Amino acid sequence: MLFYPAALPLSTSTLNRVAGLIRTHRKAIGSRWRVLDPGAQALLTLAYLHQGAPLRNLAAGFGISAATAWRRTRETIRLLAARAPGLHDALQHAKHSGSAFVILDGTLIRIDRNQIDRPYYSGKHKRHGMNLQAIADARGNLLWISGAIRGSIHDTKAARIWQIPRLLREHDLFALGDKGYDGLDHDLVATPFKGKGKPEWQKEYNRLHARLRGPGERMFAQLKKWAVLDQLRCDPAWATHIAKALQVLNDYERSTS
C-alpha cells in the first residue's frame, strides 16, 4: 500500500472549531479514550467531506479500520448538522439585517441509486438524487439549507413542504426564485415572466430580477466545493445531515476570510 501527503484548502480555525465540538461532545458523554484524538477525527471528517474520497482509503492513511472511520465521521457530521440554523432563525436574521428580500433556489444532489428507485429520479435532471432547497441573503450568502427529500419532487412542491411561503409572510419578506417556482405564490415568491414576444416592461422586469437574483448562484457553489456532494455513496437519508454540516463548515470558513 502506498501513502502520499495531501493538503486541504481549509483554514486551521475551521479544524480547531470542529475539534472543539468533538472534545466537548466526548466530555459530555464521558468518553475516556478513542483511537483518534479530537483533532485527528476533525481532520478525517474534513478530508472526507472536502475531497469526497472513499472512507476505506482515508481510514488506511489514519491507521484505523473503515468501520471506525465511518463511525467517527458520522458522529462529527451529526455534531455539525445540529448547529445548522432553522428556517425561522434564517429569515429572522435576514429581517434584522435589513434585507427586504431573500433568494430561493433548489438543487439536486446525485445519489448512487439504480433504475428501480423511481421516487429518487428527477425528470428535470434525468438522474437520481435528493432535492435540497436553500435560502440566501441578497449578497448570496447561504442562510438556510433544507432537509433532503426525494429527487422526483418538484421545487415548487418542495417549497410548500418546508412551508417557505407561510414563513416568508410571517417575517414580512419576499423571495426571488427562478421559473421553477412559478405559481408558488406571486406575492411572496417573485419569478421571471415566461414565453416569447414579451412586452418591453416584462423584459426589463426579467433583467432586474436576474440582476438581483444573480448573487444567489453563489450559495450552491459554496456547498458544491465540497466534493462529497458530487455523488453521495451512502444512505440517501444521510444527505440531510451532510448538507447541514456543510452549511456550518461554510459559515466557519466565511468567518475566517
C-alpha positions as a Markdown table, in Angstrom:
| # | Residue | x | y | z |
|---|---|---|---|---|
| 1 | Met | 0.0 | 0.0 | 0.0 |
| 2 | Leu | 1.3 | 3.5 | -0.9 |
| 3 | Phe | 0.8 | 6.6 | 1.1 |
| 4 | Tyr | 1.2 | 10.2 | 0.0 |
| 5 | Pro | 1.0 | 13.7 | 1.5 |
| 6 | Ala | -2.1 | 15.9 | 0.7 |
| 7 | Ala | -3.5 | 19.3 | 1.6 |
| 8 | Leu | -6.9 | 20.7 | 2.2 |
| 9 | Pro | -7.7 | 24.3 | 1.2 |
| 10 | Leu | -9.4 | 25.0 | 4.6 |
| 11 | Ser | -8.4 | 27.2 | 7.5 |
| 12 | Thr | -6.8 | 26.0 | 10.7 |
| 13 | Ser | -9.6 | 27.8 | 12.5 |
| 14 | Thr | -12.2 | 25.6 | 11.0 |
| 15 | Leu | -10.2 | 22.5 | 12.0 |
| 16 | Asn | -9.9 | 23.8 | 15.6 |
| 17 | Arg | -13.6 | 24.6 | 15.8 |
| 18 | Val | -14.6 | 21.2 | 14.7 |
| 19 | Ala | -12.1 | 19.6 | 17.1 |
| 20 | Gly | -13.6 | 21.7 | 19.8 |
| 21 | Leu | -17.1 | 20.4 | 19.1 |
| 22 | Ile | -15.8 | 16.8 | 19.3 |
| 23 | Arg | -13.9 | 17.5 | 22.5 |
| 24 | Thr | -17.0 | 19.0 | 24.1 |
| 25 | His | -19.1 | 16.1 | 23.0 |
| 26 | Arg | -16.7 | 13.5 | 24.4 |
| 27 | Lys | -16.7 | 15.2 | 27.7 |
| 28 | Ala | -20.5 | 15.4 | 27.8 |
| 29 | Ile | -20.8 | 11.6 | 27.1 |
| 30 | Gly | -17.9 | 10.7 | 29.4 |
| 31 | Ser | -15.8 | 9.1 | 26.6 |
| 32 | Arg | -12.4 | 8.4 | 28.2 |
| 33 | Trp | -10.3 | 7.2 | 25.2 |
| 34 | Arg | -10.6 | 6.8 | 21.5 |
| 35 | Val | -8.1 | 5.7 | 18.8 |
| 36 | Leu | -8.3 | 9.2 | 17.2 |
| 37 | Asp | -7.9 | 12.3 | 19.2 |
| 38 | Pro | -10.4 | 15.2 | 18.5 |
| 39 | Gly | -8.0 | 16.9 | 16.1 |
| 40 | Ala | -7.4 | 13.8 | 14.0 |
| 41 | Gln | -11.2 | 13.0 | 14.0 |
| 42 | Ala | -11.9 | 16.5 | 12.8 |
| 43 | Leu | -9.3 | 16.2 | 10.1 |
| 44 | Leu | -10.6 | 12.9 | 8.9 |
| 45 | Thr | -14.1 | 14.3 | 8.6 |
| 46 | Leu | -13.0 | 17.4 | 6.7 |
| 47 | Ala | -10.9 | 15.3 | 4.3 |
| 48 | Tyr | -13.9 | 13.0 | 3.7 |
| 49 | Leu | -16.3 | 15.9 | 3.1 |
| 50 | His | -14.0 | 18.1 | 1.0 |
| 51 | Gln | -12.2 | 15.5 | -1.1 |
| 52 | Gly | -15.1 | 13.0 | -1.3 |
| 53 | Ala | -12.6 | 10.2 | -1.0 |
| 54 | Pro | -13.8 | 6.7 | -0.1 |
| 55 | Leu | -13.6 | 6.2 | 3.7 |
| 56 | Arg | -11.7 | 2.9 | 3.3 |
| 57 | Asn | -8.9 | 4.9 | 1.6 |
| 58 | Leu | -8.9 | 7.6 | 4.3 |
| 59 | Ala | -9.0 | 5.0 | 7.0 |
| 60 | Ala | -5.8 | 3.5 | 5.9 |
| 61 | Gly | -4.0 | 6.8 | 6.0 |
| 62 | Phe | -5.2 | 7.4 | 9.6 |
| 63 | Gly | -4.3 | 3.9 | 10.7 |
| 64 | Ile | -7.9 | 2.9 | 11.5 |
| 65 | Ser | -10.5 | 0.5 | 10.1 |
| 66 | Ala | -13.1 | 1.6 | 7.6 |
| 67 | Ala | -15.8 | 0.9 | 10.2 |
| 68 | Thr | -14.1 | 3.1 | 12.7 |
| 69 | Ala | -13.7 | 5.9 | 10.1 |
| 70 | Trp | -17.4 | 5.7 | 9.3 |
| 71 | Arg | -18.4 | 5.9 | 12.9 |
| 72 | Arg | -16.2 | 8.8 | 13.7 |
| 73 | Thr | -17.2 | 10.8 | 10.5 |
| 74 | Arg | -20.8 | 10.1 | 11.2 |
| 75 | Glu | -20.5 | 11.3 | 14.7 |
| 76 | Thr | -18.8 | 14.6 | 13.6 |
| 77 | Ile | -21.3 | 15.2 | 10.8 |
| 78 | Arg | -24.2 | 14.9 | 13.3 |
| 79 | Leu | -22.5 | 17.4 | 15.7 |
| 80 | Leu | -22.0 | 19.9 | 12.9 |
| 81 | Ala | -25.5 | 19.4 | 11.4 |
| 82 | Ala | -27.1 | 20.1 | 14.8 |
| 83 | Arg | -25.6 | 23.6 | 14.7 |
| 84 | Ala | -27.3 | 24.5 | 11.4 |
| 85 | Pro | -29.9 | 27.2 | 11.7 |
| 86 | Gly | -33.6 | 26.5 | 11.1 |
| 87 | Leu | -35.6 | 28.4 | 8.5 |
| 88 | His | -37.3 | 30.6 | 11.1 |
| 89 | Asp | -33.9 | 31.7 | 12.5 |
| 90 | Ala | -32.5 | 32.3 | 9.0 |
| 91 | Leu | -35.5 | 34.5 | 8.0 |
| 92 | Gln | -35.3 | 36.3 | 11.3 |
| 93 | His | -31.6 | 37.0 | 10.7 |
| 94 | Ala | -32.4 | 38.3 | 7.2 |
| 95 | Lys | -35.1 | 40.6 | 8.5 |
| 96 | His | -33.0 | 42.0 | 11.4 |
| 97 | Ser | -30.1 | 42.7 | 9.0 |
| 98 | Gly | -32.4 | 45.0 | 7.0 |
| 99 | Ser | -33.0 | 42.8 | 3.9 |
| 100 | Ala | -36.2 | 43.3 | 2.0 |
| 101 | Phe | -35.9 | 40.0 | 0.2 |
| 102 | Val | -34.1 | 36.7 | 0.1 |
| 103 | Ile | -33.1 | 34.4 | -2.7 |
| 104 | Leu | -34.7 | 31.0 | -3.0 |
| 105 | Asp | -33.2 | 28.2 | -5.1 |
| 106 | Gly | -33.2 | 24.4 | -5.3 |
| 107 | Thr | -30.7 | 21.8 | -6.4 |
| 108 | Leu | -30.4 | 18.1 | -6.9 |
| 109 | Ile | -27.7 | 16.1 | -5.2 |
| 110 | Arg | -26.7 | 13.0 | -7.1 |
| 111 | Ile | -27.0 | 9.7 | -5.2 |
| 112 | Asp | -25.9 | 6.2 | -6.1 |
| 113 | Arg | -29.2 | 4.6 | -6.9 |
| 114 | Asn | -30.4 | 2.3 | -9.7 |
| 115 | Gln | -33.3 | 2.5 | -12.1 |
| 116 | Ile | -35.9 | 0.8 | -9.8 |
| 117 | Asp | -35.6 | 3.6 | -7.3 |
| 118 | Arg | -38.2 | 5.8 | -9.2 |
| 119 | Pro | -39.0 | 8.1 | -6.2 |
| 120 | Tyr | -35.5 | 9.4 | -6.3 |
| 121 | Tyr | -35.4 | 10.0 | -10.1 |
| 122 | Ser | -35.7 | 13.6 | -11.3 |
| 123 | Gly | -37.2 | 14.0 | -14.7 |
| 124 | Lys | -35.8 | 17.5 | -14.9 |
| 125 | His | -32.2 | 16.5 | -14.3 |
| 126 | Lys | -32.5 | 13.0 | -15.8 |
| 127 | Arg | -30.8 | 11.3 | -12.8 |
| 128 | His | -31.4 | 10.0 | -9.3 |
| 129 | Gly | -30.9 | 12.4 | -6.5 |
| 130 | Met | -32.2 | 14.3 | -3.4 |
| 131 | Asn | -33.9 | 17.7 | -3.6 |
| 132 | Leu | -32.4 | 20.4 | -1.5 |
| 133 | Gln | -34.0 | 23.9 | -1.0 |
| 134 | Ala | -31.9 | 26.8 | 0.1 |
| 135 | Ile | -32.3 | 30.5 | 1.0 |
| 136 | Ala | -29.5 | 33.1 | 0.7 |
| 137 | Asp | -29.3 | 36.8 | 1.5 |
| 138 | Ala | -29.1 | 39.5 | -1.2 |
| 139 | Arg | -25.3 | 39.0 | -1.3 |
| 140 | Gly | -25.6 | 35.3 | -2.0 |
| 141 | Asn | -24.6 | 34.1 | 1.5 |
| 142 | Leu | -26.2 | 30.9 | 2.4 |
| 143 | Leu | -28.7 | 31.4 | 5.3 |
| 144 | Trp | -30.5 | 28.1 | 5.4 |
| 145 | Ile | -30.5 | 24.6 | 3.7 |
| 146 | Ser | -33.4 | 22.3 | 3.9 |
| 147 | Gly | -33.5 | 18.6 | 4.7 |
| 148 | Ala | -33.1 | 16.3 | 1.7 |
| 149 | Ile | -36.3 | 14.9 | 0.0 |
| 150 | Arg | -36.8 | 12.7 | -3.0 |
| 151 | Gly | -35.5 | 14.0 | -6.3 |
| 152 | Ser | -38.8 | 13.3 | -8.0 |
| 153 | Ile | -40.4 | 16.2 | -6.0 |
| 154 | His | -40.5 | 19.5 | -7.9 |
| 155 | Asp | -39.1 | 22.7 | -6.4 |
| 156 | Thr | -42.5 | 24.2 | -6.0 |
| 157 | Lys | -43.8 | 21.3 | -4.1 |
| 158 | Ala | -40.6 | 21.1 | -2.0 |
| 159 | Ala | -41.0 | 24.8 | -1.1 |
| 160 | Arg | -44.6 | 24.1 | 0.1 |
| 161 | Ile | -43.4 | 21.1 | 2.1 |
| 162 | Trp | -41.0 | 23.3 | 4.0 |
| 163 | Gln | -43.7 | 26.0 | 4.4 |
| 164 | Ile | -41.5 | 28.6 | 2.9 |
| 165 | Pro | -44.3 | 30.9 | 1.6 |
| 166 | Arg | -46.0 | 30.9 | 5.1 |
| 167 | Leu | -42.8 | 31.7 | 6.9 |
| 168 | Leu | -41.9 | 34.5 | 4.4 |
| 169 | Arg | -45.3 | 36.1 | 5.1 |
| 170 | Glu | -44.7 | 35.8 | 8.8 |
| 171 | His | -41.4 | 37.6 | 8.6 |
| 172 | Asp | -42.7 | 40.2 | 6.1 |
| 173 | Leu | -40.2 | 39.2 | 3.4 |
| 174 | Phe | -40.4 | 38.0 | -0.2 |
| 175 | Ala | -38.1 | 35.8 | -2.2 |
| 176 | Leu | -36.7 | 35.8 | -5.7 |
| 177 | Gly | -36.9 | 32.4 | -7.4 |
| 178 | Asp | -36.3 | 31.0 | -10.8 |
| 179 | Lys | -39.0 | 29.8 | -13.2 |
| 180 | Gly | -39.3 | 26.5 | -11.4 |
| 181 | Tyr | -41.2 | 28.3 | -8.6 |
| 182 | Asp | -43.8 | 29.9 | -11.0 |
| 183 | Gly | -47.2 | 29.5 | -9.4 |
| 184 | Leu | -46.0 | 29.1 | -5.9 |
| 185 | Asp | -47.2 | 32.5 | -4.6 |
| 186 | His | -46.7 | 35.5 | -6.8 |
| 187 | Asp | -47.0 | 37.9 | -3.8 |
| 188 | Leu | -44.2 | 36.1 | -1.8 |
| 189 | Val | -42.0 | 34.4 | -4.5 |
| 190 | Ala | -41.2 | 36.6 | -7.5 |
| 191 | Thr | -40.3 | 34.7 | -10.6 |
| 192 | Pro | -39.5 | 35.8 | -14.2 |
| 193 | Phe | -42.1 | 36.1 | -16.9 |
| 194 | Lys | -42.1 | 33.2 | -19.3 |
| 195 | Gly | -42.7 | 33.0 | -23.0 |
| 196 | Lys | -41.5 | 34.7 | -26.2 |
| 197 | Gly | -42.6 | 38.0 | -27.5 |
| 198 | Lys | -42.9 | 39.7 | -24.1 |
| 199 | Pro | -43.6 | 43.4 | -23.9 |
| 200 | Glu | -40.7 | 45.6 | -23.0 |
| 201 | Trp | -41.7 | 46.2 | -19.4 |
| 202 | Gln | -41.7 | 42.4 | -18.8 |
| 203 | Lys | -38.2 | 42.1 | -20.4 |
| 204 | Glu | -37.0 | 44.9 | -18.1 |
| 205 | Tyr | -38.6 | 43.2 | -15.1 |
| 206 | Asn | -36.7 | 40.0 | -16.0 |
| 207 | Arg | -33.4 | 41.8 | -16.4 |
| 208 | Leu | -33.8 | 43.4 | -13.0 |
| 209 | His | -34.9 | 40.1 | -11.5 |
| 210 | Ala | -31.8 | 38.3 | -12.9 |
| 211 | Arg | -29.5 | 41.1 | -11.6 |
| 212 | Leu | -30.9 | 40.9 | -8.1 |
| 213 | Arg | -31.1 | 37.1 | -8.1 |
| 214 | Gly | -27.6 | 36.6 | -9.6 |
| 215 | Pro | -25.7 | 36.5 | -6.3 |
| 216 | Gly | -27.8 | 33.6 | -5.3 |
| 217 | Glu | -25.9 | 31.4 | -7.6 |
| 218 | Arg | -23.1 | 31.5 | -5.1 |
| 219 | Met | -25.0 | 29.7 | -2.4 |
| 220 | Phe | -24.8 | 26.2 | -4.0 |
| 221 | Ala | -21.4 | 27.0 | -5.4 |
| 222 | Gln | -20.3 | 27.4 | -1.8 |
| 223 | Leu | -21.7 | 24.0 | -0.9 |
| 224 | Lys | -20.6 | 22.1 | -4.0 |
| 225 | Lys | -16.9 | 22.9 | -3.5 |
| 226 | Trp | -17.2 | 20.0 | -1.0 |
| 227 | Ala | -16.6 | 17.0 | -3.3 |
| 228 | Val | -18.7 | 14.7 | -1.2 |
| 229 | Leu | -21.8 | 16.2 | -2.9 |
| 230 | Asp | -20.5 | 15.2 | -6.4 |
| 231 | Gln | -22.3 | 12.0 | -5.8 |
| 232 | Leu | -23.4 | 10.6 | -2.4 |
| 233 | Arg | -22.5 | 7.0 | -2.0 |
| 234 | Cys | -24.3 | 6.4 | 1.3 |
| 235 | Asp | -27.9 | 6.0 | 2.6 |
| 236 | Pro | -29.9 | 8.9 | 1.0 |
| 237 | Ala | -31.2 | 9.8 | 4.5 |
| 238 | Trp | -27.7 | 11.0 | 5.3 |
| 239 | Ala | -27.9 | 13.7 | 2.6 |
| 240 | Thr | -29.8 | 15.9 | 5.1 |
| 241 | His | -27.0 | 15.6 | 7.8 |
| 242 | Ile | -24.3 | 16.1 | 5.3 |
| 243 | Ala | -25.9 | 19.2 | 3.7 |
| 244 | Lys | -26.5 | 20.9 | 7.0 |
| 245 | Ala | -23.0 | 20.0 | 8.2 |
| 246 | Leu | -21.5 | 21.6 | 5.1 |
| 247 | Gln | -23.5 | 24.8 | 5.7 |
| 248 | Val | -22.0 | 25.1 | 9.2 |
| 249 | Leu | -18.5 | 24.5 | 7.8 |
| 250 | Asn | -19.1 | 27.0 | 5.1 |
| 251 | Asp | -20.0 | 29.6 | 7.8 |
| 252 | Tyr | -16.8 | 28.7 | 9.7 |
| 253 | Glu | -14.8 | 29.3 | 6.6 |
| 254 | Arg | -16.6 | 32.6 | 5.7 |
| 255 | Ser | -16.0 | 33.9 | 9.3 |
| 256 | Thr | -12.2 | 33.5 | 8.8 |
| 257 | Ser | -12.0 | 35.1 | 5.4 |
